[in-house]
Amino acid sequence: MGSPHVLVIPFPAHGHITPLLELSQCLALKHGIFKITFVYPEHYHQVVTHALATEEGIANQIRLFSVPDGPKNSSQENTSDPVWKMIDDGFVSMPEKVKELIEQVNATDDKITCILADQFLGWPMEIAKEKGIQGAIFSPTAALWYVVISQIPKLIDDGVIDNYGYVTKEQMLKLSPSMPTIHTSQFMWLTCGKLQKLAFEYVYTKNKSLQLADWALCNSTYELEHGTFDTEPKIKPIGPLLASNSSRENSSGNFRPEELACLKWLDQQPPQSVIYIAFGTTAFLDQTEFQELAMGLELTNRPFLWVVRSDITSKAKDAYLQDFKDRVGSRGFIVSWAPQQEVLQHDSIACFLFHCGWNSTLEALSNGVPLLCWSDFADQFFNENYICNVWEVGLLFNQVDGKLITREEIKNKVEELLSSEKYKANALDLKEKLRNSIKEGGRSYNNFKSFVEWLKI
């Protein structure tokens, strides 16, 4: 067979594109896979090309293919919602365009030999089987989410949920004896608000990825989720996929201009002193939540680096922030975006207050950083459960009336986390285990090597 040509299809969201870009670059540059075609919606073109711009020689091996943005699905209730846009891109606009691309490419001598797709998208594996192409899926989330999806029919048969995904009775649940206990309220589709019905429909009726795929990969490690991988042995951990764990210096996730001045500010802070705060690319805080967080940081009397995206809350934040900056002075440093992997590697970082996104979780654990959990959406509650109850590397904020996290709670949890040696010790232990997993002979290393060998057959 000629050189492998892998067609990579992420779910159209930042947190999904980032690890699949990292995986694509590992295949192209580190493991000798000759060609990658990376498919994404047109409106992501600028951020994807920016993420790859600093990689020398990558253009010859990773070809970018943008799918034109299609018309909105007229059945949508709110066509201006960005989450609706992701659903529309992933399940409406992309499938036919990807089919056309495959037919065009396979009419040449440079045929696609494998489709590697996000596990949340069921249709790429259906196309792979239809076209007689090898198929592999990749999960950018914890492996636990794979198992929840695969057990939905059993959950319905056992009366845990009904045919529409609604929980019949809230309870603590073990999906297998070796897996951690989870609460039924944490099922991903139940945290999606107005998208609950649609989210359940897609993960249940349209996600056939695990059954159809020849390989199932996950950006996780056996050390983090051994019970989950024992429950579903088809899933192979190959993580953590981070630029800091490879020979490359640059992360594939630089989707926004980074304010590098924060690194110089960190250089001036004492070791293990700085609270780092960041909520990813999509989390939103209302004005009250935003101000309570600011006041909580002020009450800690500790140095902090805070990523405040322009869209993280209402525009009213600007006037409030200026007054806040005047009060805290040089003790706080606020940026619109930070080079997160470099920040988390810095000796001055004491802890990370974040939204419990899986990519950020892996970045923190890979650097031995204790965590403070502010979950809001989708799989973040699963990750929070791992962090606080299984790995014991962080703490959860308690909420008033099930919603508001107060300034006093923020101050108290920061003090509790940093006054105990347990959380830092556990985080450092996991750091060592994660690094060993990607070294030669580690489980993730061996799984990735076997996958590459399969691609080359």
NUNUVO-287415 format. One record per residue (C-alpha): residue number from 1; residue in one letter; x negated, y negated, z negated. Coordinates in nm, 4 decimals. Layout:
// NUNUVO-287415
(NUM; 'A'; (X; Y; Z))
...
***
This chain:
// NUNUVO-287415
(1; 'M'; (0.0000; 0.0000; 0.0000))
(2; 'G'; (-0.1123; -0.3571; 0.0598))
(3; 'S'; (-0.1572; -0.6174; -0.2099))
(4; 'P'; (0.1397; -0.6480; -0.4458))
(5; 'H'; (0.3784; -0.9372; -0.3918))
(6; 'V'; (0.5930; -1.0108; -0.6954))
(7; 'L'; (0.9075; -1.2242; -0.6764))
(8; 'V'; (0.9570; -1.3903; -1.0171))
(9; 'I'; (1.3033; -1.5197; -1.1113))
(10; 'P'; (1.3501; -1.7020; -1.4451))
(11; 'F'; (1.6783; -1.8057; -1.6000))
(12; 'P'; (1.6914; -2.1818; -1.5267))
(13; 'A'; (1.6065; -2.3217; -1.8703))
(14; 'H'; (1.2784; -2.4603; -2.0035))
(15; 'G'; (1.2424; -2.1959; -2.2721))
(16; 'H'; (1.2792; -1.9210; -2.0117))
(17; 'I'; (1.0678; -2.0756; -1.7358))
(18; 'T'; (0.7668; -2.1393; -1.9621))
(19; 'P'; (0.6798; -1.7780; -2.0565))
(20; 'L'; (0.7514; -1.6470; -1.7063))
(21; 'L'; (0.5143; -1.9078; -1.5640))
(22; 'E'; (0.2563; -1.7916; -1.8183))
(23; 'L'; (0.3164; -1.4291; -1.7187))
(24; 'S'; (0.2901; -1.5185; -1.3493))
(25; 'Q'; (-0.0440; -1.6895; -1.4020))
(26; 'C'; (-0.1754; -1.3934; -1.6007))
(27; 'L'; (-0.0797; -1.1605; -1.3167))
(28; 'A'; (-0.2266; -1.3868; -1.0485))
(29; 'L'; (-0.5491; -1.4989; -1.2134))
(30; 'K'; (-0.6364; -1.2507; -1.4840))
(31; 'H'; (-0.5045; -0.9169; -1.3649))
(32; 'G'; (-0.5705; -0.9435; -0.9946))
(33; 'I'; (-0.2143; -0.9395; -0.8582))
(34; 'F'; (-0.2629; -1.1116; -0.5244))
(35; 'K'; (0.0584; -1.3052; -0.4710))
(36; 'I'; (0.3478; -1.4366; -0.6766))
(37; 'T'; (0.6570; -1.6145; -0.5428))
(38; 'F'; (0.8201; -1.8127; -0.8241))
(39; 'V'; (1.1858; -1.9112; -0.7693))
(40; 'Y'; (1.3626; -2.1943; -0.9514))
(41; 'P'; (1.6424; -2.4513; -0.8958))
(42; 'E'; (1.5438; -2.7613; -0.7001))
(43; 'H'; (1.5928; -3.0034; -0.9899))
(44; 'Y'; (1.3118; -2.8247; -1.1779))
(45; 'H'; (1.0623; -2.8854; -0.8962))
(46; 'Q'; (0.8796; -3.1746; -1.0579))
(47; 'V'; (0.8364; -3.0062; -1.3960))
(48; 'V'; (0.7265; -2.6721; -1.2482))
(49; 'T'; (0.4709; -2.8264; -1.0158))
(50; 'H'; (0.3447; -3.0450; -1.3011))
(51; 'A'; (0.3026; -2.7363; -1.5191))
(52; 'L'; (0.0808; -2.5721; -1.2558))
(53; 'A'; (-0.1013; -2.8842; -1.1365))
(54; 'T'; (-0.4071; -2.8376; -1.3563))
(55; 'E'; (-0.4735; -2.4771; -1.2539))
(56; 'E'; (-0.7528; -2.4491; -0.9968))
(57; 'G'; (-0.6979; -2.1955; -0.7215))
(58; 'I'; (-0.3434; -2.1163; -0.8283))
(59; 'A'; (-0.1794; -2.2464; -0.5083))
(60; 'N'; (-0.3167; -1.9578; -0.3034))
(61; 'Q'; (-0.1641; -1.6986; -0.5326))
(62; 'I'; (0.1553; -1.8527; -0.6719))
(63; 'R'; (0.3971; -1.9825; -0.4130))
(64; 'L'; (0.6797; -2.1972; -0.5448))
(65; 'F'; (1.0251; -2.1647; -0.3893))
(66; 'S'; (1.2987; -2.4059; -0.4985))
(67; 'V'; (1.6624; -2.3123; -0.4468))
(68; 'P'; (1.8750; -2.6112; -0.3386))
(69; 'D'; (2.1214; -2.7227; -0.6026))
(70; 'G'; (2.4608; -2.5889; -0.5043))
(71; 'P'; (2.8106; -2.7318; -0.5481))
(72; 'K'; (2.9635; -2.7139; -0.8923))
(73; 'N'; (3.1913; -2.4262; -0.9752))
(74; 'S'; (3.5363; -2.5835; -0.9660))
(75; 'S'; (3.6538; -2.3592; -1.2507))
(76; 'Q'; (3.4167; -2.5221; -1.4962))
(77; 'E'; (3.5733; -2.7284; -1.7712))
(78; 'N'; (3.2885; -2.9766; -1.7963))
(79; 'T'; (3.0703; -3.0017; -1.4903))
(80; 'S'; (2.8460; -3.2695; -1.6451))
(81; 'D'; (2.7295; -3.0460; -1.9316))
(82; 'P'; (2.3626; -2.9395; -1.8867))
(83; 'V'; (2.4383; -2.5913; -2.0221))
(84; 'W'; (2.7071; -2.5506; -1.7555))
(85; 'K'; (2.4413; -2.6555; -1.5061))
(86; 'M'; (2.2109; -2.3739; -1.6182))
(87; 'I'; (2.4933; -2.1210; -1.5879))
(88; 'D'; (2.5840; -2.2564; -1.2438))
(89; 'D'; (2.2228; -2.2392; -1.1238))
(90; 'G'; (2.1568; -1.8955; -1.2651))
(91; 'F'; (2.4724; -1.7161; -1.1579))
(92; 'V'; (2.6318; -1.9164; -0.8753))
(93; 'S'; (2.3737; -2.1054; -0.6685))
(94; 'M'; (2.0707; -1.8752; -0.6837))
(95; 'P'; (2.1769; -1.5171; -0.5915))
(96; 'E'; (2.2584; -1.5697; -0.2215))
(97; 'K'; (1.9570; -1.7985; -0.1703))
(98; 'V'; (1.7285; -1.5381; -0.3262))
(99; 'K'; (1.8730; -1.2693; -0.0979))
(100; 'E'; (1.8009; -1.4880; 0.2026))
(101; 'L'; (1.4458; -1.5479; 0.0802))
(102; 'I'; (1.3813; -1.1746; 0.0399))
(103; 'E'; (1.5098; -1.1035; 0.3899))
(104; 'Q'; (1.2880; -1.3754; 0.5372))
(105; 'V'; (0.9766; -1.2615; 0.3529))
(106; 'N'; (1.0341; -0.8918; 0.4208))
(107; 'A'; (1.0572; -0.9615; 0.7927))
(108; 'T'; (0.6844; -1.0449; 0.7734))
(109; 'D'; (0.3806; -0.8383; 0.6773))
(110; 'D'; (0.3791; -0.9983; 0.3318))
(111; 'K'; (0.6700; -0.7954; 0.1924))
(112; 'I'; (0.7951; -0.8331; -0.1628))
(113; 'T'; (0.7015; -0.5204; -0.3575))
(114; 'C'; (0.8587; -0.6027; -0.6954))
(115; 'I'; (1.1245; -0.8327; -0.8382))
(116; 'L'; (1.0391; -0.9517; -1.1902))
(117; 'A'; (1.3361; -1.1334; -1.3420))
(118; 'D'; (1.4635; -1.2797; -1.6658))
(119; 'Q'; (1.6631; -1.0146; -1.8526))
(120; 'F'; (1.9561; -1.2556; -1.8931))
(121; 'L'; (2.0141; -1.2406; -1.5166))
(122; 'G'; (2.1747; -0.9124; -1.4123))
(123; 'W'; (2.1956; -0.9810; -1.0382))
(124; 'P'; (1.8206; -0.9679; -0.9502))
(125; 'M'; (1.8025; -0.5991; -1.0462))
(126; 'E'; (2.1150; -0.5309; -0.8421))
(127; 'I'; (1.9438; -0.6936; -0.5426))
(128; 'A'; (1.6267; -0.4934; -0.6092))
(129; 'K'; (1.8189; -0.1654; -0.5982))
(130; 'E'; (2.0106; -0.2743; -0.2888))
(131; 'K'; (1.6880; -0.3637; -0.1063))
(132; 'G'; (1.4882; -0.0649; -0.2292))
(133; 'I'; (1.2388; -0.2864; -0.4165))
(134; 'Q'; (1.0810; -0.2086; -0.7522))
(135; 'G'; (1.2431; -0.3977; -1.0379))
(136; 'A'; (1.1214; -0.5229; -1.3749))
(137; 'I'; (1.2872; -0.7451; -1.6307))
(138; 'F'; (1.1290; -0.9739; -1.8854))
(139; 'S'; (1.2744; -1.1111; -2.2063))
(140; 'P'; (1.1455; -1.4497; -2.3266))
(141; 'T'; (1.3386; -1.3896; -2.6502))
(142; 'A'; (1.2895; -1.1416; -2.9325))
(143; 'A'; (1.3472; -0.7763; -2.8432))
(144; 'L'; (1.6355; -0.7748; -3.0918))
(145; 'W'; (1.8474; -0.9561; -2.8335))
(146; 'Y'; (1.7896; -0.6749; -2.5812))
(147; 'V'; (1.9278; -0.4232; -2.8298))
(148; 'V'; (2.2318; -0.6352; -2.9210))
(149; 'I'; (2.3257; -0.6551; -2.5511))
(150; 'S'; (2.2760; -0.2825; -2.4950))
(151; 'Q'; (2.4963; -0.1986; -2.7946))
(152; 'I'; (2.7920; -0.4231; -2.7059))
(153; 'P'; (3.0028; -0.1252; -2.5844))
(154; 'K'; (2.9372; 0.0546; -2.9138))
(155; 'L'; (3.0181; -0.2591; -3.1128))
(156; 'I'; (3.3549; -0.2701; -2.9337))
(157; 'D'; (3.4199; 0.1027; -2.9860))
(158; 'D'; (3.3344; 0.0707; -3.3559))
(159; 'G'; (3.5729; -0.2227; -3.3941))
(160; 'V'; (3.3011; -0.4707; -3.4902))
(161; 'I'; (3.4005; -0.7029; -3.2022))
(162; 'D'; (3.6965; -0.7074; -2.9651))
(163; 'N'; (3.6856; -0.6997; -2.5848))
(164; 'Y'; (3.6281; -1.0762; -2.5760))
(165; 'G'; (3.3327; -1.0730; -2.8156))
(166; 'Y'; (3.5171; -1.2073; -3.1201))
(167; 'V'; (3.4147; -1.0532; -3.4519))
(168; 'T'; (3.7026; -0.8619; -3.6085))
(169; 'K'; (3.5523; -0.8838; -3.9567))
(170; 'E'; (3.2397; -1.0720; -4.0590))
(171; 'Q'; (2.9831; -0.8395; -4.2103))
(172; 'M'; (2.6169; -0.7577; -4.2451))
(173; 'L'; (2.5188; -0.5052; -3.9806))
(174; 'K'; (2.2331; -0.2697; -3.9006))
(175; 'L'; (2.2153; -0.1766; -3.5333))
(176; 'S'; (1.9826; 0.1100; -3.6268))
(177; 'P'; (1.8266; 0.2347; -3.9528))
(178; 'S'; (1.4869; 0.0898; -3.8582))
(179; 'M'; (1.6096; -0.2569; -3.7595))
(180; 'P'; (1.6648; -0.5573; -3.9876))
(181; 'T'; (2.0120; -0.6361; -4.1109))
(182; 'I'; (2.1873; -0.9154; -3.9213))
(183; 'H'; (2.5117; -1.1006; -3.9814))
(184; 'T'; (2.7813; -1.0650; -3.7176))
(185; 'S'; (2.8255; -1.4442; -3.7097))
(186; 'Q'; (2.4762; -1.4625; -3.5544))
(187; 'F'; (2.5720; -1.2884; -3.2285))
(188; 'M'; (2.4412; -1.5273; -2.9644))
(189; 'W'; (2.7666; -1.5860; -2.7781))
(190; 'L'; (2.9403; -1.6877; -3.1039))
(191; 'T'; (2.7011; -1.9826; -3.1450))
(192; 'C'; (2.7688; -2.1266; -2.7988))
(193; 'G'; (3.0728; -2.3375; -2.8870))
(194; 'K'; (3.2892; -2.4042; -2.5829))
(195; 'L'; (3.0707; -2.1664; -2.3819))
(196; 'Q'; (3.1450; -1.8670; -2.6058))
(197; 'K'; (3.3818; -1.6872; -2.3694))
(198; 'L'; (3.1633; -1.7417; -2.0656))
(199; 'A'; (2.8438; -1.6437; -2.2495))
(200; 'F'; (2.9979; -1.3141; -2.3633))
(201; 'E'; (3.1260; -1.2417; -2.0139))
(202; 'Y'; (2.7807; -1.2790; -1.8637))
(203; 'V'; (2.5892; -1.0789; -2.1221))
(204; 'Y'; (2.8473; -0.7987; -2.1295))
(205; 'T'; (2.9953; -0.7561; -1.7831))
(206; 'K'; (2.7161; -0.8965; -1.5642))
(207; 'N'; (2.3954; -0.8054; -1.7446))
(208; 'K'; (2.2962; -0.4623; -1.6148))
(209; 'S'; (1.9278; -0.5426; -1.6215))
(210; 'L'; (1.8083; -0.2910; -1.8783))
(211; 'Q'; (1.9837; 0.0019; -1.7109))
(212; 'L'; (1.8736; -0.0868; -1.3568))
(213; 'A'; (1.5140; -0.1970; -1.4194))
(214; 'D'; (1.2126; 0.0283; -1.3729))
(215; 'W'; (1.0299; -0.1689; -1.6442))
(216; 'A'; (1.1544; -0.3803; -1.9352))
(217; 'L'; (0.9001; -0.6245; -2.0790))
(218; 'C'; (0.9273; -0.8539; -2.3785))
(219; 'N'; (0.7318; -1.1555; -2.5016))
(220; 'S'; (0.6940; -1.0035; -2.8458))
(221; 'T'; (0.4731; -0.7558; -3.0302))
(222; 'Y'; (0.5288; -0.4209; -3.1949))
(223; 'E'; (0.3958; -0.5671; -3.5192))
(224; 'L'; (0.6756; -0.8261; -3.5271))
(225; 'E'; (0.9641; -0.5962; -3.4303))
(226; 'H'; (0.8558; -0.2349; -3.4744))
(227; 'G'; (1.2042; -0.1191; -3.5742))
(228; 'T'; (1.3580; -0.2746; -3.2652))
(229; 'F'; (1.1033; -0.1236; -3.0271))
(230; 'D'; (1.1465; 0.2165; -3.1932))
(231; 'T'; (1.5226; 0.1867; -3.1387))
(232; 'E'; (1.4868; 0.1031; -2.7671))
(233; 'P'; (1.1535; 0.2524; -2.6494))
(234; 'K'; (1.2115; 0.1470; -2.2869))
(235; 'I'; (1.1329; -0.2118; -2.3914))
(236; 'K'; (0.7577; -0.2763; -2.3874))
(237; 'P'; (0.6060; -0.5672; -2.5812))
(238; 'I'; (0.3355; -0.7612; -2.3928))
(239; 'G'; (0.3159; -1.0763; -2.6062))
(240; 'P'; (0.2440; -1.3226; -2.7273))
(241; 'L'; (0.2069; -1.4849; -2.3844))
(242; 'L'; (0.0331; -1.8130; -2.4655))
(243; 'A'; (-0.2320; -2.0090; -2.2800))
(244; 'S'; (-0.4285; -2.0243; -2.6054))
(245; 'N'; (-0.4533; -1.6439; -2.5955))
(246; 'S'; (-0.5957; -1.6360; -2.2437))
(247; 'S'; (-0.9129; -1.7631; -2.0826))
(248; 'R'; (-0.7242; -2.0684; -1.9502))
(249; 'E'; (-0.7235; -2.3986; -2.1373))
(250; 'N'; (-0.3899; -2.5295; -2.0161))
(251; 'S'; (-0.0412; -2.4221; -2.1135))
(252; 'S'; (0.2191; -2.3402; -1.8500))
(253; 'G'; (0.4792; -2.5224; -2.0554))
(254; 'N'; (0.3699; -2.8835; -2.0070))
(255; 'F'; (0.7063; -2.9940; -1.8719))
(256; 'R'; (0.6836; -3.3476; -2.0117))
(257; 'P'; (0.4021; -3.6034; -2.0336))
(258; 'E'; (0.2126; -3.5322; -2.3551))
(259; 'E'; (0.0924; -3.8047; -2.5893))
(260; 'L'; (-0.2601; -3.6832; -2.6620))
(261; 'A'; (-0.3311; -3.9680; -2.9050))
(262; 'C'; (-0.1622; -3.7570; -3.1722))
(263; 'L'; (-0.4625; -3.5195; -3.1664))
(264; 'K'; (-0.6955; -3.8024; -3.2649))
(265; 'W'; (-0.4557; -3.8971; -3.5432))
(266; 'L'; (-0.4582; -3.5353; -3.6646))
(267; 'D'; (-0.8391; -3.5470; -3.6733))
(268; 'Q'; (-0.8125; -3.8192; -3.9372))
(269; 'Q'; (-0.5830; -3.6216; -4.1708))
(270; 'P'; (-0.6934; -3.3873; -4.4532))
(271; 'P'; (-0.6854; -3.0123; -4.3855))
(272; 'Q'; (-0.3487; -2.8410; -4.4423))
(273; 'S'; (-0.1704; -3.1705; -4.5074))
(274; 'V'; (0.0506; -3.2572; -4.2064))
(275; 'I'; (0.4150; -3.1613; -4.1539))
(276; 'Y'; (0.4744; -3.1065; -3.7797))
(277; 'I'; (0.8343; -3.1559; -3.6613))
(278; 'A'; (0.9636; -3.0633; -3.3140))
(279; 'F'; (1.2964; -2.9327; -3.1833))
(280; 'G'; (1.2156; -2.8114; -2.8326))
(281; 'T'; (1.3639; -2.9465; -2.5117))
(282; 'T'; (1.7404; -2.9289; -2.5685))
(283; 'A'; (1.8287; -2.9561; -2.9393))
(284; 'F'; (2.0425; -3.2571; -3.0318))
(285; 'L'; (2.0869; -3.4209; -3.3734))
(286; 'D'; (2.3718; -3.6553; -3.4502))
(287; 'Q'; (2.2803; -3.9914; -3.5991))
(288; 'T'; (2.3436; -3.8804; -3.9586))
(289; 'E'; (2.1290; -3.5677; -3.9204))
(290; 'F'; (1.8549; -3.7716; -3.7591))
(291; 'Q'; (1.8483; -4.0297; -4.0374))
(292; 'E'; (1.8582; -3.7644; -4.3132))
(293; 'L'; (1.5587; -3.5957; -4.1515))
(294; 'A'; (1.3701; -3.9245; -4.1368))
(295; 'M'; (1.4496; -4.0022; -4.5005))
(296; 'G'; (1.3515; -3.6507; -4.6025))
(297; 'L'; (1.0122; -3.6912; -4.4377))
(298; 'E'; (0.9687; -4.0250; -4.6128))
(299; 'L'; (1.0540; -3.8671; -4.9504))
(300; 'T'; (0.7882; -3.5962; -4.9121))
(301; 'N'; (0.5171; -3.8619; -4.9262))
(302; 'R'; (0.3109; -3.6392; -4.6944))
(303; 'P'; (0.1628; -3.7173; -4.3515))
(304; 'F'; (0.3772; -3.6007; -4.0626))
(305; 'L'; (0.3708; -3.5728; -3.6838))
(306; 'W'; (0.7244; -3.5956; -3.5418))
(307; 'V'; (0.8284; -3.5297; -3.1811))
(308; 'V'; (1.1277; -3.7534; -3.1073))
(309; 'R'; (1.2539; -3.6948; -2.7542))
(310; 'S'; (1.4384; -3.9846; -2.5923))
(311; 'D'; (1.7502; -3.7645; -2.5756))
(312; 'I'; (1.7329; -3.5987; -2.9173))
(313; 'T'; (2.0028; -3.8275; -3.0582))
(314; 'S'; (2.1995; -4.1394; -2.9671))
(315; 'K'; (2.0277; -4.4550; -2.8443))
(316; 'A'; (2.0970; -4.6099; -3.1830))
(317; 'K'; (1.7866; -4.4291; -3.3077))
(318; 'D'; (1.5512; -4.6874; -3.1566))
(319; 'A'; (1.6313; -4.9709; -3.3981))
(320; 'Y'; (1.6369; -4.7289; -3.6911))
(321; 'L'; (1.3018; -4.5779; -3.5904))
(322; 'Q'; (1.1273; -4.9129; -3.5824))
(323; 'D'; (1.2303; -4.9897; -3.9376))
(324; 'F'; (1.1333; -4.6365; -4.0405))
(325; 'K'; (0.7881; -4.6716; -3.8832))
(326; 'D'; (0.7338; -4.9977; -4.0679))
(327; 'R'; (0.8085; -4.8253; -4.3987))
(328; 'V'; (0.5932; -4.5127; -4.3551))
(329; 'G'; (0.3064; -4.6892; -4.1762))
(330; 'S'; (0.0089; -4.4750; -4.0727))
(331; 'R'; (0.1332; -4.1803; -4.2798))
(332; 'G'; (0.3603; -4.0860; -3.9914))
(333; 'F'; (0.2894; -4.0466; -3.6201))
(334; 'I'; (0.5864; -4.0306; -3.3799))
(335; 'V'; (0.5593; -3.9178; -3.0169))
(336; 'S'; (0.8062; -3.8370; -2.7404))
(337; 'W'; (0.6239; -3.5104; -2.6608))
(338; 'A'; (0.3189; -3.3330; -2.8011))
(339; 'P'; (0.0680; -3.0722; -2.6777))
(340; 'Q'; (0.2233; -2.8202; -2.9129))
(341; 'Q'; (-0.0218; -2.5329; -2.8859))
(342; 'E'; (-0.3111; -2.7678; -2.9564))
(343; 'V'; (-0.1238; -2.9263; -3.2445))
(344; 'L'; (-0.0470; -2.5923; -3.4088))
(345; 'Q'; (-0.4124; -2.4905; -3.3780))
(346; 'H'; (-0.5253; -2.8009; -3.5648))
(347; 'D'; (-0.6693; -2.7564; -3.9145))
(348; 'S'; (-0.4664; -3.0470; -4.0540))
(349; 'I'; (-0.1266; -2.8786; -3.9931))
(350; 'A'; (0.0368; -2.7521; -4.3128))
(351; 'C'; (0.3755; -2.6379; -4.1797))
(352; 'F'; (0.6122; -2.6609; -3.8833))
(353; 'L'; (0.9739; -2.7809; -3.9158))
(354; 'F'; (1.1552; -2.6645; -3.6019))
(355; 'H'; (1.4619; -2.5238; -3.4264))
(356; 'C'; (1.3493; -2.1565; -3.4350))
(357; 'G'; (1.3075; -2.1221; -3.0588))
(358; 'W'; (1.1195; -1.8004; -2.9791))
(359; 'N'; (0.8370; -1.9663; -2.7835))
(360; 'S'; (0.7689; -2.2058; -3.0711))
(361; 'T'; (0.7934; -1.9198; -3.3204))
(362; 'L'; (0.5212; -1.7262; -3.1386))
(363; 'E'; (0.3031; -2.0357; -3.1092))
(364; 'A'; (0.3278; -2.1001; -3.4826))
(365; 'L'; (0.2698; -1.7383; -3.5859))
(366; 'S'; (-0.0282; -1.7102; -3.3508))
(367; 'N'; (-0.1875; -1.9904; -3.5528))
(368; 'G'; (-0.0833; -1.8809; -3.9017))
(369; 'V'; (0.1485; -2.1779; -3.9626))
(370; 'P'; (0.4330; -2.1462; -4.2193))
(371; 'L'; (0.7781; -2.2483; -4.0980))
(372; 'L'; (1.0851; -2.4491; -4.1994))
(373; 'C'; (1.3980; -2.3389; -4.0111))
(374; 'W'; (1.6629; -2.5710; -3.8620))
(375; 'S'; (1.8566; -2.3337; -3.6313))
(376; 'D'; (2.1463; -2.4415; -3.4149))
(377; 'F'; (2.2097; -2.2245; -3.1097))
(378; 'A'; (2.1932; -1.8824; -2.9454))
(379; 'D'; (1.9085; -1.6493; -3.0517))
(380; 'Q'; (1.7637; -1.9056; -3.2954))
(381; 'F'; (1.9591; -1.7479; -3.5822))
(382; 'F'; (1.8049; -1.4060; -3.5118))
(383; 'N'; (1.4607; -1.5670; -3.5179))
(384; 'E'; (1.5454; -1.7475; -3.8411))
(385; 'N'; (1.6403; -1.4142; -3.9999))
(386; 'Y'; (1.3054; -1.2646; -3.8993))
(387; 'I'; (1.1133; -1.5692; -4.0282))
(388; 'C'; (1.2808; -1.5958; -4.3682))
(389; 'N'; (1.3951; -1.2432; -4.4544))
(390; 'V'; (1.1721; -0.9997; -4.2656))
(391; 'W'; (0.8291; -1.1596; -4.2189))
(392; 'E'; (0.8678; -1.4043; -4.5110))
(393; 'V'; (0.6666; -1.6787; -4.3432))
(394; 'G'; (0.9202; -1.9578; -4.3870))
(395; 'L'; (1.2271; -2.1026; -4.5538))
(396; 'L'; (1.5790; -2.1914; -4.4445))
(397; 'F'; (1.7426; -2.5255; -4.5210))
(398; 'N'; (2.0711; -2.5066; -4.7088))
(399; 'Q'; (2.3523; -2.7138; -4.5596))
(400; 'V'; (2.6197; -2.9250; -4.7253))
(401; 'D'; (2.9693; -2.8248; -4.6060))
(402; 'G'; (2.8112; -2.5868; -4.3560))
(403; 'K'; (2.6607; -2.8679; -4.1495))
(404; 'L'; (2.4499; -3.1431; -4.3049))
(405; 'I'; (2.0916; -3.0892; -4.4207))
(406; 'T'; (2.0238; -3.3650; -4.6740))
(407; 'R'; (1.7057; -3.5627; -4.7310))
(408; 'E'; (1.6695; -3.4114; -5.0782))
(409; 'E'; (1.6962; -3.0585; -4.9354))
(410; 'I'; (1.4242; -3.1382; -4.6827))
(411; 'K'; (1.1924; -3.2740; -4.9498))
(412; 'N'; (1.2577; -2.9793; -5.1829))
(413; 'K'; (1.2014; -2.7116; -4.9178))
(414; 'V'; (0.8784; -2.8736; -4.8004))
(415; 'E'; (0.7515; -2.8679; -5.1584))
(416; 'E'; (0.8667; -2.5092; -5.2152))
(417; 'L'; (0.7013; -2.3867; -4.8962))
(418; 'L'; (0.3701; -2.5623; -4.9524))
(419; 'S'; (0.3434; -2.4926; -5.3247))
(420; 'S'; (0.3533; -2.1154; -5.2730))
(421; 'E'; (0.0576; -1.9179; -5.1385))
(422; 'K'; (0.2858; -1.6369; -5.0169))
(423; 'Y'; (0.4111; -1.7994; -4.6966))
(424; 'K'; (0.0677; -1.9081; -4.5748))
(425; 'A'; (-0.0828; -1.5690; -4.6599))
(426; 'N'; (0.1925; -1.3842; -4.4718))
(427; 'A'; (0.1553; -1.6194; -4.1738))
(428; 'L'; (-0.2207; -1.5612; -4.1606))
(429; 'D'; (-0.1659; -1.1857; -4.1787))
(430; 'L'; (0.0701; -1.2013; -3.8807))
(431; 'K'; (-0.1757; -1.4247; -3.6952))
(432; 'E'; (-0.4377; -1.1511; -3.7187))
(433; 'K'; (-0.1934; -0.8801; -3.6104))
(434; 'L'; (-0.0709; -1.0816; -3.3116))
(435; 'R'; (-0.4233; -1.1526; -3.1937))
(436; 'N'; (-0.5166; -0.7861; -3.2278))
(437; 'S'; (-0.2124; -0.6859; -3.0212))
(438; 'I'; (-0.3456; -0.8644; -2.7111))
(439; 'K'; (-0.7059; -0.7549; -2.7528))
(440; 'E'; (-0.8361; -0.4557; -2.5611))
(441; 'G'; (-0.6815; -0.1475; -2.7192))
(442; 'G'; (-0.3886; -0.3368; -2.8742))
(443; 'R'; (-0.0310; -0.2326; -2.7981))
(444; 'S'; (0.0563; -0.5438; -2.5968))
(445; 'Y'; (-0.2715; -0.5226; -2.4062))
(446; 'N'; (-0.2153; -0.1578; -2.3180))
(447; 'N'; (0.1477; -0.2157; -2.2115))
(448; 'F'; (0.0475; -0.5053; -1.9868))
(449; 'K'; (-0.2355; -0.3006; -1.8366))
(450; 'S'; (0.0036; -0.0119; -1.7618))
(451; 'F'; (0.2506; -0.2525; -1.5999))
(452; 'V'; (-0.0206; -0.3994; -1.3782))
(453; 'E'; (-0.1336; -0.0511; -1.2742))
(454; 'W'; (0.2272; 0.0359; -1.1863))
(455; 'L'; (0.2552; -0.2780; -0.9715))
(456; 'K'; (-0.0524; -0.1743; -0.7760))
(457; 'I'; (0.0673; 0.1780; -0.6944))
***
